[in-house]
Amino acid sequence: MQNLFGNTRRLDAALQFALIAAVVAVFWPVVQADFVHWDDGSLILNNPHLRLSWANLRWMFTDTSYTQRYLPLGWLSYSVDQTFFHGSAFSYHLGNLLLHIANTLLVYMIVKRLVQFRASASVNSTLALVAPATGALCWSLNPLRAEPIAWASSRIYCVASLFFFLSLIFYVGRPGANGKVESRHPWLSAFLFGCSLLTYPIALGGLAVFVLLDIGPLRRLSANPRHWWALDSRKVWLEKAAFLLPAAIMFGANLLARFNYPKVYPVVTLHEFGLAARAIQALWVFSWFVWKPWLPIGLAPKYPDLLTNTPFTVEHIAAAALVLGITLLLISRRRVWSGVLIAWMCHLALLLPLTGVTEHPHHTFDRYGYIVGAVWAVVIAGTLLRLGESQTAASESLPSRFQPLTIGLSFALLIATWFGLLAQDQAGIWNNSFSLQTRIAASYGNRPEAAVHNVKAAEYMMELHRPVEAEVALRRAIAISPEVPVTWALLGDALSDQNRLPEAIPIYQRALTLDTNLITVRQSLGVTLGMANRHEEAMAQFAELLRREPNNASAHRNMAAALHSLGREDEAQKHLAEYRRLQKPKPEKS
């Protein structure tokens, strides 16, 4: 393969520009997305601590009760938008997109440096850049990237990944003349690793990655554990103390938060969720991020795969067998596939803190694959390099379009294009609360959780005064869970807003049959009966309401209206006078 750009610098710049253009082309629509009713409220919109001030900074670095997590730099990253851009949805989504562009370039740089350590002299300069760029392209456009980009609250995942990728770059350095490593700054790397964990501890497993890099491409540690305590190796281990300290602090802080504030993330006991079940759950997560990045269809914000109390289905056992089988195979072939074994161990290490072994139920969220997905970028680049290195005289005699490297590159670019199309569609799910909640509901099938999310979607549609869409979601919810009174009440509101009064009345009555204490529903039923000119029935509802709540001002007003419609003015005036009395502001105490 000839270098068509004349020199590697021009090619490098062109590839970086191509990566940026591809990310923007796929994900630019996210800047038009809104906030969604899923953590955006508590983390951003209703969080009183995000404006930059000394009091808020103190809260960010000392509080763990708000979300049962310790994430001071995460709060700080949210505060940038709140302070300088008025916390608009546009600023959050544009910021996430810019962070993903930066992370894409960092992944390209990381893979490129690892390639420089491992590539043989037979690989020309063009392939040494094209292969890493192809890996970074597949990583950046994978549909699993949509969630951390298109969801405003996922800012902390993008920022934490940025710090971790920078940490890797300064840890790896780059090969210089005579095999010496240049631009390697382990202490700066440790600082950036700590910043990543202080943003959000998704890179906690990165502690093992640094050791694996020492064993693999950097060759600072022997692959034989017997030699790890030699004098030169001790220096390498001593260096890890700087990385271990922030990891220990974050692990301890978050563990204490879980025990001290267990309401949101309760600690599950072994009696509730045994060791065997936890192991199966962890193996499922490991396997899920093996095959799902390559078959990213049927994606959803939440998956029901790990909701059962006994996850010993055929699928879960098969997933466990897959992980154990790959591990045993790579260990047995470690002398031949040492690089693949290192990549696999990095995959397991990065995912281990995200397997949810301390909680149940657990979800394999797409965002958990943001950092670990970079491992597959390395695998793609390494595969392309091997194809380039294995070009034999026989293959070179074939037409260029039939050469293994050409086929490999073409296939990778085809995959990246497919990823981009799926990613753009997946990002659209996060455009608003209705599309998000209906997609979650669809992923749950006929489980009761699906009804809950359909109701949330309907509530959002009612806020936008779109009762037709709300009705559709509510009827789905009722088909799954027909005994929830609030769902029937909302359906009555949706029908009433469409002026379908005869249909709304029995719906409200059904809600009250399920729960007679729904005050607002009884009020709505009375009003709807009055609008349908069924004033006697409306009065019965208001009378029952006043029996339960004699000082309900709205009930007195509505009763007055019903009596007026029936020509009973004296009684109507009494209720109207009571309504005015209850509405009169009370004098302030001196």
C-alpha positions as CSV (number, residue, x, y, z in Angstrom):
1,M,0.0,0.0,0.0
2,Q,1.5,3.3,-1.1
3,N,1.3,6.5,1.0
4,L,-0.9,8.6,-1.3
5,F,-0.5,11.6,0.9
6,G,3.2,12.0,0.5
7,N,4.1,12.0,4.2
8,T,2.6,10.6,7.4
9,R,1.8,14.0,8.9
10,R,-0.5,14.9,6.1
11,L,-2.2,11.5,6.3
12,D,-2.5,11.7,10.1
13,A,-4.2,15.1,9.9
14,A,-6.5,13.9,7.1
15,L,-7.5,10.9,9.1
16,Q,-8.3,13.0,12.2
17,F,-10.4,15.3,10.1
18,A,-12.2,12.4,8.7
19,L,-13.0,11.0,12.2
20,I,-14.3,14.4,13.3
21,A,-16.5,14.7,10.1
22,A,-17.9,11.2,10.6
23,V,-18.8,11.8,14.2
24,V,-20.5,15.2,13.4
25,A,-22.4,13.7,10.5
26,V,-23.9,11.0,12.6
27,F,-24.5,12.7,15.9
28,W,-25.1,16.3,15.1
29,P,-28.9,15.9,15.5
30,V,-28.4,15.4,19.2
31,V,-27.9,19.1,19.7
32,Q,-31.7,19.5,19.1
33,A,-32.6,17.1,21.8
34,D,-34.4,18.1,25.0
35,F,-33.9,17.1,28.6
36,V,-35.6,13.8,29.4
37,H,-37.6,12.6,32.4
38,W,-34.8,10.2,33.5
39,D,-32.3,11.6,36.0
40,D,-32.0,14.9,34.0
41,G,-34.4,16.4,36.6
42,S,-32.6,15.4,39.8
43,L,-29.0,15.7,38.4
44,I,-29.4,18.9,36.4
45,L,-32.7,20.7,36.2
46,N,-33.7,20.6,39.9
47,N,-30.2,20.4,41.4
48,P,-29.7,23.6,43.5
49,H,-25.9,23.0,43.8
50,L,-24.7,23.5,40.3
51,R,-24.0,27.2,40.2
52,L,-20.3,27.9,40.8
53,S,-19.9,29.3,44.3
54,W,-17.8,28.4,47.4
55,A,-20.8,26.9,49.1
56,N,-21.6,24.7,46.1
57,L,-17.9,23.7,45.6
58,R,-17.9,22.6,49.2
59,W,-21.0,20.5,48.7
60,M,-19.6,18.9,45.5
61,F,-16.4,17.7,47.3
62,T,-18.1,16.6,50.6
63,D,-21.6,15.4,49.9
64,T,-22.5,11.8,49.1
65,S,-26.1,11.8,50.1
66,Y,-27.7,13.4,47.1
67,T,-27.1,10.5,44.7
68,Q,-25.3,8.0,47.0
69,R,-22.2,8.6,44.8
70,Y,-19.1,10.6,45.3
71,L,-18.5,12.6,42.0
72,P,-17.1,16.1,42.8
73,L,-15.6,16.7,39.3
74,G,-18.8,15.2,37.8
75,W,-20.9,17.9,39.5
76,L,-18.3,20.5,38.4
77,S,-18.7,19.4,34.8
78,Y,-22.5,20.0,35.0
79,S,-21.8,23.3,36.6
80,V,-19.9,24.6,33.6
81,D,-23.1,24.6,31.5
82,Q,-25.3,25.9,34.4
83,T,-22.9,28.9,35.0
84,F,-21.8,29.9,31.5
85,F,-24.6,28.7,29.3
86,H,-27.7,28.9,31.6
87,G,-28.0,25.2,31.7
88,S,-29.7,24.9,28.3
89,A,-30.4,21.5,26.7
90,F,-28.5,22.7,23.7
91,S,-25.3,23.4,25.7
92,Y,-25.4,20.0,27.4
93,H,-25.8,18.1,24.2
94,L,-23.3,20.1,22.2
95,G,-20.9,19.7,25.1
96,N,-21.4,15.9,25.0
97,L,-20.8,15.9,21.3
98,L,-17.6,17.9,21.5
99,L,-16.4,15.6,24.3
100,H,-17.1,12.5,22.1
101,I,-15.1,14.1,19.3
102,A,-12.2,14.7,21.7
103,N,-12.5,11.1,22.9
104,T,-12.5,9.7,19.4
105,L,-9.2,11.5,18.6
106,L,-7.8,10.2,21.9
107,V,-8.8,6.6,21.1
108,Y,-7.1,7.0,17.7
109,M,-4.0,8.3,19.4
110,I,-3.9,5.5,21.9
111,V,-4.4,2.8,19.3
112,K,-1.8,4.5,17.1
113,R,0.8,4.4,19.9
114,L,0.1,0.8,20.7
115,V,0.4,-0.1,17.1
116,Q,3.8,1.6,17.0
117,F,5.0,-0.6,19.9
118,R,3.7,-3.8,18.3
119,A,4.0,-3.4,14.5
120,S,6.8,-5.1,12.7
121,A,9.1,-3.3,10.3
122,S,7.2,-4.8,7.4
123,V,4.2,-2.6,8.1
124,N,4.4,0.7,6.1
125,S,3.6,4.1,7.6
126,T,0.3,4.3,5.8
127,L,-1.2,1.2,7.3
128,A,0.2,2.1,10.7
129,L,-2.1,5.1,10.6
130,V,-5.1,3.8,8.6
131,A,-5.5,0.7,10.9
132,P,-5.8,2.7,14.1
133,A,-8.1,5.3,12.4
134,T,-10.4,2.5,11.3
135,G,-10.6,1.1,14.8
136,A,-11.3,4.5,16.2
137,L,-14.0,5.1,13.6
138,C,-15.8,1.8,14.4
139,W,-15.6,2.7,18.1
140,S,-16.9,6.3,17.6
141,L,-19.9,5.3,15.5
142,N,-21.0,2.2,17.3
143,P,-24.7,2.6,18.3
144,L,-23.7,1.9,21.9
145,R,-22.1,5.4,21.9
146,A,-25.5,7.0,21.3
147,E,-26.6,7.0,25.0
148,P,-23.6,8.9,26.5
149,I,-23.7,11.4,23.7
150,A,-27.5,12.0,23.4
151,W,-28.4,12.0,27.1
152,A,-27.5,15.2,28.9
153,S,-26.9,13.4,32.3
154,S,-24.3,11.2,30.6
155,R,-21.9,14.2,30.6
156,I,-20.0,12.5,33.5
157,Y,-19.3,9.4,31.4
158,C,-17.8,11.5,28.6
159,V,-15.7,13.6,31.0
160,A,-14.5,10.5,33.0
161,S,-13.6,8.8,29.7
162,L,-11.7,11.9,28.5
163,F,-9.5,11.9,31.7
164,F,-9.0,8.1,31.5
165,F,-7.9,8.2,27.8
166,L,-5.5,11.1,28.5
167,S,-4.1,9.0,31.4
168,L,-3.5,6.1,29.1
169,I,-1.7,8.3,26.5
170,F,0.7,9.7,29.1
171,Y,1.2,6.3,30.6
172,V,2.0,4.6,27.3
173,G,4.2,7.3,25.9
174,R,5.5,6.6,22.4
175,P,8.5,4.6,21.1
176,G,11.5,6.7,20.3
177,A,14.9,6.0,18.8
178,N,16.8,2.9,20.0
179,G,13.7,1.4,21.5
180,K,13.5,4.0,24.2
181,V,10.1,5.3,25.3
182,E,9.4,9.0,24.9
183,S,6.7,11.3,26.4
184,R,5.9,8.9,29.1
185,H,4.7,10.6,32.3
186,P,3.4,8.1,34.8
187,W,2.8,10.6,37.6
188,L,0.7,12.8,35.3
189,S,-1.1,9.7,34.2
190,A,-1.9,8.8,37.8
191,F,-3.3,12.3,38.4
192,L,-5.5,12.1,35.3
193,F,-6.7,8.7,36.4
194,G,-7.7,10.1,39.7
195,C,-9.6,12.9,37.9
196,S,-11.5,10.3,35.9
197,L,-12.5,8.5,39.1
198,L,-13.5,11.8,40.8
199,T,-15.7,12.5,37.8
200,Y,-17.4,9.1,37.9
201,P,-15.7,5.8,38.7
202,I,-16.5,4.0,35.5
203,A,-12.7,3.5,34.9
204,L,-12.1,1.9,38.3
205,G,-11.0,-1.3,36.5
206,G,-8.4,0.7,34.6
207,L,-6.0,0.0,37.5
208,A,-5.5,-3.5,36.1
209,V,-5.2,-2.1,32.6
210,F,-2.0,-0.2,33.4
211,V,-0.5,-3.4,34.7
212,L,-1.6,-5.3,31.6
213,L,0.0,-2.6,29.4
214,D,3.3,-3.1,31.3
215,I,3.1,-6.9,30.6
216,G,2.0,-6.4,27.0
217,P,3.1,-3.7,24.6
218,L,5.4,-1.8,27.1
219,R,7.2,-5.0,28.2
220,R,8.0,-3.4,31.6
221,L,6.9,-6.6,33.4
222,S,7.5,-10.2,32.5
223,A,4.6,-12.3,31.4
224,N,5.8,-14.8,34.0
225,P,4.6,-13.8,37.5
226,R,7.6,-15.5,39.0
227,H,9.7,-12.6,37.8
228,W,7.4,-9.8,39.0
229,W,9.5,-9.3,42.2
230,A,12.8,-8.7,40.6
231,L,14.5,-5.4,41.2
232,D,13.4,-3.8,38.0
233,S,9.8,-5.0,38.4
234,R,9.6,-3.6,41.9
235,K,10.1,-0.1,40.5
236,V,7.1,-0.7,38.2
237,W,4.9,-1.9,41.1
238,L,6.0,1.0,43.3
239,E,4.8,3.3,40.5
240,K,1.3,1.8,40.8
241,A,0.9,3.2,44.3
242,A,0.0,6.6,42.8
243,F,-2.8,4.8,40.8
244,L,-4.0,2.7,43.7
245,L,-4.5,5.7,46.1
246,P,-7.4,7.4,44.1
247,A,-8.9,4.0,43.3
248,A,-9.0,3.2,47.0
249,I,-10.4,6.6,47.9
250,M,-13.2,6.3,45.4
251,F,-14.0,2.7,46.2
252,G,-14.2,3.5,49.9
253,A,-16.2,6.7,49.5
254,N,-18.8,5.1,47.2
255,L,-19.0,2.0,49.4
256,L,-19.7,4.2,52.5
257,A,-22.3,6.1,50.6
258,R,-24.1,2.9,49.7
259,F,-24.2,1.8,53.3
260,N,-25.0,5.2,54.8
261,Y,-27.7,6.2,52.3
262,P,-29.2,2.9,51.1
263,K,-32.6,4.3,49.9
264,V,-31.8,4.6,46.2
265,Y,-29.2,1.8,45.8
266,P,-29.9,-0.7,48.6
267,V,-27.1,-3.1,49.5
268,V,-28.4,-6.6,48.5
269,T,-27.6,-9.4,51.0
270,L,-26.3,-12.8,50.1
271,H,-29.5,-14.3,51.3
272,E,-31.4,-12.1,48.7
273,F,-28.9,-12.7,45.9
274,G,-26.4,-15.5,46.3
275,L,-22.8,-15.8,45.2
276,A,-23.7,-18.2,42.3
277,A,-26.3,-15.8,41.0
278,R,-23.8,-12.8,41.3
279,A,-21.2,-14.8,39.4
280,I,-23.7,-15.6,36.6
281,Q,-24.7,-12.0,36.4
282,A,-21.1,-10.9,36.1
283,L,-20.4,-13.4,33.4
284,W,-23.5,-12.3,31.5
285,V,-22.2,-8.7,31.5
286,F,-18.8,-9.8,30.3
287,S,-20.4,-11.7,27.4
288,W,-23.0,-9.1,26.6
289,F,-20.2,-6.6,25.8
290,V,-18.5,-9.2,23.6
291,W,-21.3,-9.8,21.1
292,K,-23.6,-6.7,21.5
293,P,-21.1,-4.2,20.1
294,W,-21.0,-6.3,16.9
295,L,-24.7,-6.9,16.7
296,P,-26.1,-3.6,17.9
297,I,-29.7,-4.1,17.1
298,G,-32.7,-4.1,19.4
299,L,-30.9,-1.5,21.6
300,A,-32.8,0.1,24.5
301,P,-32.0,2.4,27.4
302,K,-32.8,-0.5,29.8
303,Y,-32.6,-4.2,29.3
304,P,-34.6,-6.8,31.2
305,D,-32.0,-9.6,31.0
306,L,-30.9,-9.5,34.6
307,L,-34.2,-8.7,36.4
308,T,-35.0,-12.2,37.5
309,N,-34.0,-13.4,41.0
310,T,-32.5,-16.6,39.7
311,P,-30.6,-15.8,36.5
312,F,-29.9,-19.4,35.5
313,T,-31.7,-19.6,32.2
314,V,-30.2,-21.3,29.2
315,E,-29.1,-17.9,27.8
316,H,-27.3,-16.9,31.0
317,I,-25.5,-20.3,31.3
318,A,-24.5,-20.0,27.6
319,A,-23.1,-16.6,28.3
320,A,-21.1,-17.9,31.2
321,A,-19.8,-20.7,29.0
322,L,-18.8,-18.3,26.3
323,V,-16.7,-16.1,28.7
324,L,-15.0,-19.1,30.4
325,G,-14.4,-20.7,27.0
326,I,-12.7,-17.7,25.5
327,T,-10.6,-17.2,28.7
328,L,-9.4,-20.8,28.7
329,L,-8.7,-20.8,25.0
330,L,-6.6,-17.6,25.1
331,I,-4.7,-18.8,28.1
332,S,-3.9,-22.1,26.4
333,R,-2.7,-20.2,23.3
334,R,-1.0,-17.3,25.2
335,R,2.3,-17.8,23.5
336,V,0.7,-17.3,20.0
337,W,-2.1,-14.9,20.9
338,S,-0.5,-12.9,23.7
339,G,-1.8,-9.6,22.4
340,V,-5.4,-10.9,22.2
341,L,-5.1,-12.3,25.7
342,I,-4.0,-8.9,27.0
343,A,-6.9,-7.3,25.2
344,W,-9.3,-9.8,26.7
345,M,-8.0,-9.3,30.2
346,C,-8.4,-5.5,29.7
347,H,-12.0,-6.2,28.6
348,L,-12.7,-8.1,31.8
349,A,-10.9,-5.7,34.1
350,L,-12.8,-2.6,32.7
351,L,-16.1,-4.3,33.0
352,L,-15.7,-5.9,36.5
353,P,-16.8,-2.8,38.4
354,L,-19.8,-2.5,36.2
355,T,-21.2,-6.0,36.7
356,G,-23.4,-5.0,39.6
357,V,-22.3,-7.8,41.9
358,T,-23.4,-5.6,44.9
359,E,-26.9,-4.9,43.5
360,H,-30.0,-6.5,42.1
361,P,-31.7,-6.0,39.8
362,H,-28.9,-4.8,37.4
363,H,-28.9,-3.5,33.9
364,T,-26.3,-3.7,31.1
365,F,-26.6,0.0,30.1
366,D,-25.1,1.0,26.7
367,R,-23.1,3.6,28.4
368,Y,-21.1,1.0,30.3
369,G,-19.5,0.1,27.0
370,Y,-18.0,3.5,26.4
371,I,-14.5,2.9,27.7
372,V,-14.4,-0.8,27.2
373,G,-15.4,-0.4,23.6
374,A,-11.9,1.1,23.0
375,V,-10.5,-2.4,23.5
376,W,-12.3,-3.5,20.3
377,A,-10.8,-0.5,18.5
378,V,-7.4,-2.0,19.4
379,V,-8.5,-5.4,18.2
380,I,-9.7,-4.1,14.8
381,A,-6.4,-2.2,14.3
382,G,-4.4,-5.2,15.3
383,T,-6.3,-7.5,12.9
384,L,-5.7,-5.1,10.0
385,L,-2.0,-5.0,10.9
386,R,-1.8,-8.8,10.9
387,L,-3.5,-8.8,7.5
388,G,-0.9,-6.3,6.2
389,E,2.0,-8.3,7.7
390,S,0.8,-11.6,6.3
391,Q,0.7,-10.4,2.7
392,T,2.6,-13.1,0.8
393,A,3.9,-13.2,-2.6
394,A,1.0,-15.3,-3.6
395,S,-1.6,-12.9,-2.3
396,E,0.3,-9.9,-3.8
397,S,-0.1,-11.6,-7.2
398,L,-3.8,-11.4,-6.9
399,P,-5.7,-8.3,-8.0
400,S,-5.7,-5.6,-5.3
401,R,-9.4,-5.9,-4.6
402,F,-8.9,-9.6,-3.6
403,Q,-6.0,-9.1,-1.2
404,P,-6.8,-9.9,2.4
405,L,-5.9,-6.4,3.7
406,T,-8.2,-4.7,1.1
407,I,-11.0,-7.1,2.0
408,G,-10.5,-6.4,5.7
409,L,-10.4,-2.6,5.3
410,S,-13.5,-2.7,3.1
411,F,-15.4,-4.9,5.5
412,A,-14.4,-2.6,8.5
413,L,-15.5,0.5,6.6
414,L,-18.8,-1.2,5.7
415,I,-19.3,-2.1,9.3
416,A,-18.6,1.5,10.4
417,T,-21.1,2.8,7.9
418,W,-23.8,0.4,9.2
419,F,-22.9,1.5,12.7
420,G,-23.3,5.1,11.8
421,L,-26.8,4.6,10.4
422,L,-27.9,2.6,13.5
423,A,-26.3,5.1,15.8
424,Q,-28.2,8.0,14.3
425,D,-31.4,6.2,14.8
426,Q,-30.5,5.1,18.4
427,A,-29.6,8.7,19.3
428,G,-33.1,9.8,18.3
429,I,-34.6,7.7,21.1
430,W,-33.1,10.3,23.5
431,N,-34.7,13.2,21.7
432,N,-37.5,13.6,24.2
433,S,-39.2,11.8,27.2
434,F,-41.9,10.3,25.1
435,S,-39.6,8.5,22.6
436,L,-37.3,7.5,25.5
437,Q,-40.1,6.1,27.8
438,T,-41.9,4.3,25.0
439,R,-38.7,2.6,23.9
440,I,-38.0,1.5,27.4
441,A,-41.5,0.1,27.7
442,A,-41.1,-1.8,24.4
443,S,-37.9,-3.4,25.7
444,Y,-39.7,-4.8,28.7
445,G,-42.4,-6.5,26.6
446,N,-45.3,-7.6,28.8
447,R,-43.5,-7.1,32.1
448,P,-45.2,-4.8,34.7
449,E,-42.3,-2.4,34.3
450,A,-43.4,-1.7,30.7
451,A,-46.7,-0.3,32.1
452,V,-44.8,2.1,34.4
453,H,-42.8,3.5,31.5
454,N,-45.9,3.8,29.3
455,V,-47.5,5.9,32.0
456,K,-44.5,8.1,32.2
457,A,-44.6,8.6,28.4
458,A,-48.3,9.5,28.7
459,E,-47.6,12.0,31.5
460,Y,-45.1,13.7,29.2
461,M,-47.6,13.9,26.3
462,M,-50.2,15.4,28.6
463,E,-47.8,18.1,29.6
464,L,-47.4,18.9,25.9
465,H,-51.2,18.9,25.5
466,R,-51.0,15.9,23.1
467,P,-53.7,13.6,24.6
468,V,-54.0,11.4,21.5
469,E,-50.5,10.0,21.9
470,A,-51.0,9.8,25.7
471,E,-54.1,7.7,25.1
472,V,-52.2,5.2,23.0
473,A,-49.5,4.8,25.7
474,L,-52.0,4.5,28.5
475,R,-54.0,1.8,26.7
476,R,-50.8,-0.2,26.3
477,A,-50.2,0.2,30.1
478,I,-53.7,-0.9,30.9
479,A,-53.3,-4.0,28.7
480,I,-50.3,-5.0,30.8
481,S,-51.4,-3.9,34.3
482,P,-55.1,-3.3,34.3
483,E,-55.5,-2.8,38.1
484,V,-53.5,0.4,38.5
485,P,-56.0,3.2,39.3
486,V,-53.7,6.1,38.4
487,T,-53.4,4.8,34.8
488,W,-57.2,4.8,34.4
489,A,-57.3,8.3,35.9
490,L,-54.8,9.6,33.3
491,L,-56.7,7.9,30.5
492,G,-59.8,9.7,31.7
493,D,-57.9,13.0,31.5
494,A,-56.7,12.1,28.0
495,L,-60.2,11.4,26.8
496,S,-61.6,14.4,28.5
497,D,-59.0,16.6,26.8
498,Q,-60.2,15.2,23.5
499,N,-63.8,16.2,24.4
500,R,-64.8,12.5,24.4
501,L,-66.8,12.9,27.5
502,P,-69.1,9.9,27.3
503,E,-65.9,7.7,27.1
504,A,-64.1,9.5,29.9
505,I,-66.9,9.1,32.5
506,P,-66.7,5.3,32.8
507,I,-62.9,5.5,32.8
508,Y,-62.9,7.8,35.8
509,Q,-65.5,5.6,37.5
510,R,-63.2,2.6,36.9
511,A,-60.3,4.4,38.6
512,L,-62.5,5.2,41.6
513,T,-63.6,1.6,41.8
514,L,-60.0,0.6,42.2
515,D,-59.2,3.4,44.7
516,T,-62.0,5.4,46.3
517,N,-59.6,7.9,47.9
518,L,-58.5,9.5,44.6
519,I,-59.6,13.0,45.4
520,T,-58.5,14.7,42.1
521,V,-60.1,11.8,40.1
522,R,-63.5,12.3,41.8
523,Q,-63.2,16.0,41.1
524,S,-62.4,15.3,37.4
525,L,-65.3,12.9,37.2
526,G,-67.7,15.5,38.7
527,V,-66.5,18.2,36.3
528,T,-66.8,15.8,33.3
529,L,-70.4,14.8,34.3
530,G,-71.3,18.5,34.5
531,M,-69.9,19.1,31.1
532,A,-72.0,16.2,29.8
533,N,-75.1,17.9,31.4
534,R,-75.4,15.1,34.0
535,H,-75.6,17.6,36.8
536,E,-77.3,15.4,39.4
537,E,-74.6,12.8,39.1
538,A,-72.0,15.6,39.2
539,M,-73.5,16.9,42.4
540,A,-73.3,13.4,43.9
541,Q,-69.5,13.3,43.3
542,F,-69.0,16.8,44.7
543,A,-71.1,15.9,47.8
544,E,-69.0,12.8,48.4
545,L,-65.9,14.9,48.0
546,L,-67.1,17.5,50.5
547,R,-67.9,14.8,52.9
548,R,-64.3,13.7,52.8
549,E,-62.8,17.2,52.6
550,P,-65.3,19.8,53.8
551,N,-62.7,22.6,53.2
552,N,-62.0,21.7,49.6
553,A,-62.5,25.1,47.8
554,S,-62.7,23.6,44.3
555,A,-65.4,21.2,45.3
556,H,-67.5,24.1,46.7
557,R,-67.0,26.1,43.5
558,N,-67.9,23.1,41.3
559,M,-71.0,22.2,43.5
560,A,-72.1,25.8,43.1
561,A,-71.8,25.5,39.3
562,A,-73.8,22.3,39.3
563,L,-76.6,23.8,41.5
564,H,-76.7,26.9,39.3
565,S,-77.2,24.7,36.2
566,L,-80.2,23.1,37.9
567,G,-81.7,26.5,38.9
568,R,-81.1,26.0,42.7
569,E,-79.6,29.5,43.2
570,D,-79.9,29.7,47.0
571,E,-77.9,26.5,47.5
572,A,-75.5,27.6,44.8
573,Q,-74.8,30.9,46.6
574,K,-74.1,29.2,49.9
575,H,-71.4,27.0,48.3
576,L,-70.0,30.0,46.3
577,A,-69.8,32.0,49.5
578,E,-67.9,29.2,51.2
579,Y,-65.6,29.0,48.2
580,R,-64.8,32.7,48.5
581,R,-64.2,32.3,52.2
582,L,-61.7,29.5,51.7
583,Q,-60.0,31.4,49.0
584,K,-59.6,34.5,51.1
585,P,-55.9,34.9,52.1
586,K,-55.2,34.4,55.7
587,P,-53.7,37.4,57.6
588,E,-50.1,37.1,58.3
589,K,-49.0,36.7,61.9
590,S,-47.1,39.6,63.3
